Amino acid sequence: MSNTTTNTVKRALIVIDVQNEYFTGNMLIEYPDPKVSLHNIARAMDAAKAAGIPVLVVQHSASESAPIFARGSKSWELHDVVASRHADHHIEKNMASVFTGTDAAAWLQKNEINTLSIVGYMTHNCNASTIYEAAHNGYQVETLSDATGSLPYANAAGYVSAEEIHRAYSVVFHSNFAAVASTESWLAAVRDGVALPVSNVFESHLAGRQRKAV
């Protein structure tokens, strides 16, 4: 990763898979309200451009015959909220993490980035994979909880709602891997040139035990 000193916050905004698939396709984002998350993604992209923060737009691709993200289909295309805005770099991926099979790592290093700000979809899948890999590789990571989102799952292991998935992953991220904040808080941190605070596993566990005891 970057050789930039840890005292200096050098952000990149990572806009993950904001594609029509999640709004008019077969994978509809449910929580938070997708209108809200789209609005906040737009705010983050506009703020990044104004602040000189590099923007990396990521687009997931599957085979042309796939039921979701079929390359070249309308559902595969970037949502206009992202397509109509400035991006410094664009990558396609076919795995969950933005690092796998792409030049994302090289681009981040070239731009001397030490802090990744994550927006887009889905909280529990591509965002999570990217957050974990970035954290393990020494990056500071931020994720904007109201500029991301989830959808419900059901399988042999059970059922979870979109809200439950989004909330649980957000709590886990903030316990160790990424600072979880609102878009408003992130905008303030960008203006002030400071990092967003993050908790740790032990403090999160103690707070959870105290909450349970009440």
N, C-alpha and C positions, 0 to 999 in steps of 0.2 A: 504494500500500500504506500501511501504518500510518506515523504520524509518531513512533511510540515510539522512544526512543533505542536505538542499537544495543547499548548496554551492558546493557540490560534485556531478558531473555528473556520474551516474552509469547507463549506457545504456544496453538495450537489443535490438537486431535486430529482428523484427517481420516480417517474410516472409509469406505473405498471399496468399494462393490459386494459386501458380504458377504451374498450372496443364495443361495437354495437351488440355483440353477443350477450352482454350483460344487461341490455336494456330492451332490445326487440328480438333477441334470439331465443335459444333454448336454455339459457342459464341466467335467470333474472335475479339481480341483486335485490335483497329485501331489507337488510338492516345494516347501517342506518338508512333512512329514506334516501334512495338513489338520487333524487333531485337535490337533496342537501349535499351529498358527497360530491356530486358533479359540480355544484356551485363552488364548493370549497377547493376542489381541484383547480378550477379556473382561477380562484383567488391566489392559490399558492403559485401557480405558473406565472401569473401576472406579477406577483411580488418578486419571484425569483428573477425574472427578466429585469425588473426595475433595479434590483439590488446587485445585478451582475453575477448571480448564482447560476452555474451551468445546469441545464436541464437535459436529462436523458429520458427519452420516450421509448418505452418497451412495448412490443407487439407480439402476442403469442400466435404461433402458426401451427396448424395441423395439416394433414393431407387434404387434398381437394375433395375427397370422398368422406371425410370425417363428419360426424353429426354436430360437432361444435368446432369453432375457430377454423373452418375450412378455408385454406389460403385462397384468396381471390374472391371470396363471397362477400356479400354485403355485411353479414354478421362479423366477419373477420376484420373489417375496416375499423380504423380508429374513430371513436366518437368525435363529432364535430367540435365539441368543447376542447379537445386536445388537438385535433387535426388543424384547427384554425389558429392555433397559437404557436409561438416560437419554440423551437427545440434546437439545442446545440448538437445533439447526436441522437440517432435513431437506431435501434437494434431489433432484430427478430429473434425469437427464441422458441424452442420446442420442448423445453423442460421447465420445471417450476421456477428454479432460481434464475435470476437475470445473469448470473455469472457463468452458467453452464453452456458451453458451446458458443460463446459470444466474445466480443472484445471489450466487454464492460470493464473488467479489471484493468486492462491496459489504458482505456480512456480515463478512468478515474486516477490512475497513477500519473498519466500525462498532465492532468489538470491539478495535480497535487491536492487531491481531495482527502480529507480525513473524517468527514461527517456526511452520512447519507440520510436524506430526508425522504421518507417513503410515503407515497400516495398511490391510490389505485386499488386494484382488485386481484385476487380475493384476500382478505385479511389472513385467512387460515391456510392458504395454499401457496401461491406465488409470492405474496408478501412475506409470509412466515419463512419460507425457504430462503429468500433473499436476506431477510433480517438475520437469521441464524448464521448463514455463511459469512455475511459481512462482519458480524460480531466476532466470529471465530477467527477472522482474518485481521482483527485489530482496528476496525473502523468503529467510530462512534455512530450510533444509529438512532434516528428519530422516526416515529410514525404518527401520522395525523389521524386520530381516531374517527373524526367526522369527515375525513376525505378518503376513507377506505370503506370496505363493506363485505358482507357475507351473505350466503343463502343457506337454506336448510338442507340437511342431509338425513337420510334414513337408509340403513342397511342391516346386515345380520348383527351388528354390534349395538344397534338401537337407533334412537331418533334424537336429534338436537335441532332446535330452531336457529334461525339466522342470528337472532339477538344473543342467544346463549353462546354460540360459536364465537361471535365477534367479541363479546364481553370476556369470555374465558381466555381467549388468545391475547387480548389486550392486557389483561392482568398478568399473564405469564411473561409477555414481552417486557413489561415495565419492571418485573422482578429481577431481570438479569440481562436482557438482550438489547432493549431499545427503550428510549424515553417515549412514553405515550402521552400525547398532548392534543389539545384542540387546535384547529387552524388558527384561531385568534391568538393563542399562546405562542404558537410557532411564529406567527407574523411579528409579534412583539420581540421574540428572541432574535429574529433576523434583523429587525431595526436596531437592537442593542448590540448585535454581534456577539451574543453569548450562547453557550450550550444550554440545552434543556436538561433539567435534573432527572435522574433515574434512580430507582430503588435498588435493593439487592435481595437475594433469596432469603437470608435470615430475617431481615426487617419485615419483608412481606409475609413470611410465615408467622412471625410474632404478632403482627397486626391481624392476620387471619384468625389466629387462636383467640385473640382478645375479642374480635368481632363475633366469633362463634359463641363465646362465653356470655355475651350480653343477653 
